[in-house]
Amino acid sequence: MAALLLALSAQALSSCTFASPARSRDPVSRPAHSSFVFPASAPSMRSGGSASCAHRFSRRGLMLAAALPSLLTSCPAAASGKVAKNTDPDAAKQQIIEGYRALGLLLANFDSITSREGGDGIRRVLGTVGTASPVYLIEPAFRLLFESDDALPMEYIEGVENVMLALQSADSEAYSANFITFSSAKGTPDEYFQRSRDYVKKAQAGWRDLLEILDIKL
């Protein structure tokens, strides 16, 4: 199966090229993704390549390229290690409780975590480095409860969005703290860590409000 997938992938991409990813001069910025270039703009086509090459790509290559992701996801080896989101409301509630406690432990041990692991220590708890934290895939857990309980008000889902925004901001500040020392941007790691801490506190406060709406007692 793996050999077949590799053959299909090579055949699908043999008629195309990939542009080199744009390089950022600022290490704080995440690297840009590679951009896909169709054969019509590839050097072989510009230098007089036949139209049949493009035809073969559009009929065969595009179909194989489109089918490849579904083939990969149907392969057990490709799907191994993937953490599934909760589909049971009771399990989702337990994840929400554990996630709230994880944020509390992060704030209680913030300085020791950052001194030992840097920004990745924060991000590990936020579920953006690794998948062990209960905060990982927390948004689907919150949304599952909303979908399974018609009595929940719209304020609940708005609160979920605010919590997720605060978590994303905390993650961004922690990520930047890892590279600010080598960046042309102004600031120090401690300043980024402090902003990340503030966003974690904001997420925790919003999370507490959601627990009250859900009538979950800790």
C-alpha positions in Angstrom: 0.0 0.0 0.0 2.8 2.4 0.9 4.6 1.7 -2.4 1.4 2.3 -4.3 0.9 5.7 -2.5 4.5 6.7 -3.3 4.1 5.8 -6.9 0.8 7.7 -7.2 2.3 10.8 -5.5 5.4 10.8 -7.8 3.2 10.4 -10.9 0.9 13.2 -9.7 3.7 15.6 -9.0 6.1 14.7 -11.8 4.7 17.4 -14.1 4.8 20.2 -11.7 7.4 22.2 -9.7 7.3 23.9 -6.3 8.5 27.4 -5.8 11.0 27.9 -3.0 9.4 29.1 0.3 9.8 32.7 1.0 12.4 33.4 3.6 11.7 35.7 6.4 14.4 38.0 7.6 12.8 38.0 11.0 13.1 34.7 12.9 10.0 35.5 14.9 7.8 35.1 11.8 6.7 31.7 10.9 8.1 30.4 7.6 5.8 30.9 4.6 4.3 27.8 2.9 5.6 26.7 -0.5 3.4 27.9 -3.4 2.3 25.4 -6.0 3.2 26.2 -9.6 1.2 24.5 -12.4 3.1 23.2 -15.5 1.9 26.1 -17.7 4.3 28.3 -15.8 7.1 25.8 -15.4 10.3 26.2 -17.4 9.6 23.2 -19.6 6.3 24.7 -20.8 7.7 28.2 -21.3 10.5 26.7 -23.5 8.0 25.1 -25.8 6.8 22.0 -24.0 3.8 20.4 -25.8 0.2 21.1 -24.8 -0.3 17.3 -24.4 1.9 17.5 -21.2 -0.5 19.9 -19.6 -3.4 17.7 -20.8 -1.9 14.6 -19.3 -1.3 16.5 -16.0 -4.9 17.9 -15.9 -6.5 14.5 -16.7 -4.2 12.2 -14.7 -2.0 14.2 -12.3 -4.7 16.3 -10.9 -7.0 13.3 -10.3 -4.2 11.4 -8.5 -3.1 14.5 -6.5 -6.7 15.0 -5.4 -7.2 11.4 -4.5 -3.9 11.1 -2.6 -5.1 12.7 0.7 -8.1 10.4 1.0 -5.9 7.4 0.2 -3.5 8.5 3.0 -6.2 9.0 5.5 -7.6 5.5 4.8 -4.2 4.0 5.4 -3.9 2.9 9.1 -0.2 3.7 9.2 -0.8 7.2 8.0 -3.5 7.8 10.6 -1.6 6.3 13.5 -0.8 8.6 16.4 -3.7 10.9 15.6 -5.6 12.0 18.7 -9.4 11.9 18.1 -11.7 14.6 19.6 -14.3 13.6 22.1 -17.7 12.6 20.8 -19.3 11.9 24.2 -20.7 14.8 26.2 -19.7 13.4 29.5 -16.1 12.9 28.3 -16.1 16.4 26.9 -17.1 17.8 30.3 -14.3 15.9 31.9 -11.8 17.3 29.4 -13.1 20.8 30.0 -12.6 20.4 33.8 -9.1 19.0 33.3 -8.2 21.7 30.8 -9.3 24.4 33.3 -7.1 22.8 36.0 -4.2 22.6 33.6 -4.4 26.4 33.0 -4.4 26.9 36.8 -1.3 24.7 37.2 0.4 26.6 34.3 -0.2 29.9 36.0 0.9 28.6 39.4 4.2 27.3 38.0 4.6 29.8 35.1 8.1 31.0 36.0 9.6 27.6 36.6 8.0 26.3 33.4 9.4 29.1 31.3 12.9 28.9 32.9 13.0 25.2 32.2 11.4 24.9 28.8 11.0 28.4 27.5 8.0 29.2 25.4 7.5 25.6 24.4 6.6 24.8 28.1 3.7 27.2 27.8 2.7 25.9 24.4 2.8 22.3 25.7 0.1 23.1 28.2 -1.9 25.0 25.6 -1.9 22.0 23.4 0.1 23.4 20.5 3.2 21.4 21.2 2.3 17.8 21.6 -1.1 16.3 22.2 -0.9 15.2 25.9 -2.5 18.3 27.4 -6.3 18.3 28.0 -6.3 21.7 26.3 -5.5 20.0 23.0 -8.7 19.8 21.0 -10.6 21.7 23.7 -12.7 23.8 21.2 -14.5 20.7 19.8 -15.2 19.6 23.3 -16.8 23.0 24.1 -18.8 22.9 20.9 -20.0 19.4 21.4 -21.8 20.4 24.6 -23.4 23.3 22.7 -24.6 21.0 19.9 -26.0 18.5 22.4 -27.8 20.9 24.7 -30.4 23.2 23.1 -30.8 25.1 26.4 -27.3 26.6 26.2 -27.5 30.3 25.3 -25.6 32.0 22.4 -23.5 33.7 25.0 -21.9 30.3 25.6 -20.6 30.0 22.1 -19.4 33.6 22.1 -17.6 32.8 25.3 -15.9 29.8 23.7 -14.7 32.0 20.8 -13.2 34.5 23.3 -11.4 31.8 25.2 -10.0 30.3 22.0 -8.8 33.8 20.9 -7.1 34.3 24.3 -5.4 30.9 24.0 -4.2 31.6 20.5 -2.8 35.0 21.6 -1.0 33.3 24.6 0.4 30.7 22.2 1.6 33.4 19.8 3.4 35.4 22.5 5.1 32.2 23.8 6.2 31.2 20.3 7.7 34.6 19.7 9.6 34.5 23.0 11.6 31.6 21.7 13.1 33.7 19.0 13.0 37.3 20.1 16.7 37.2 21.3 17.8 36.6 17.8 15.3 38.8 16.1 15.5 42.4 14.9 12.1 43.0 16.7 12.2 44.9 20.0 11.5 43.3 23.3 12.8 40.6 25.6 11.7 37.0 26.3 10.3 38.0 29.7 8.1 40.7 28.1 6.6 38.1 25.7 6.2 35.6 28.6 4.4 38.2 30.6 2.0 39.0 27.8 1.4 35.2 27.3 0.7 34.9 31.0 -1.9 37.7 30.8 -3.6 36.0 27.9 -3.7 32.7 29.8 -5.3 34.5 32.8 -7.9 36.0 30.4 -8.6 32.5 28.9 -8.9 31.1 32.5 -11.4 33.8 33.4 -13.5 33.2 30.3 -13.3 29.4 30.9 -14.6 29.9 34.5 -17.6 31.7 33.1 -18.3 28.8 30.7 -18.2 26.4 33.6 -20.8 28.4 35.3 -23.0 28.4 32.2 -22.6 24.6 32.0 -23.3 24.3 35.8 -20.1 22.4 36.3 -18.9 22.4 39.9 -15.2 21.9 40.5 
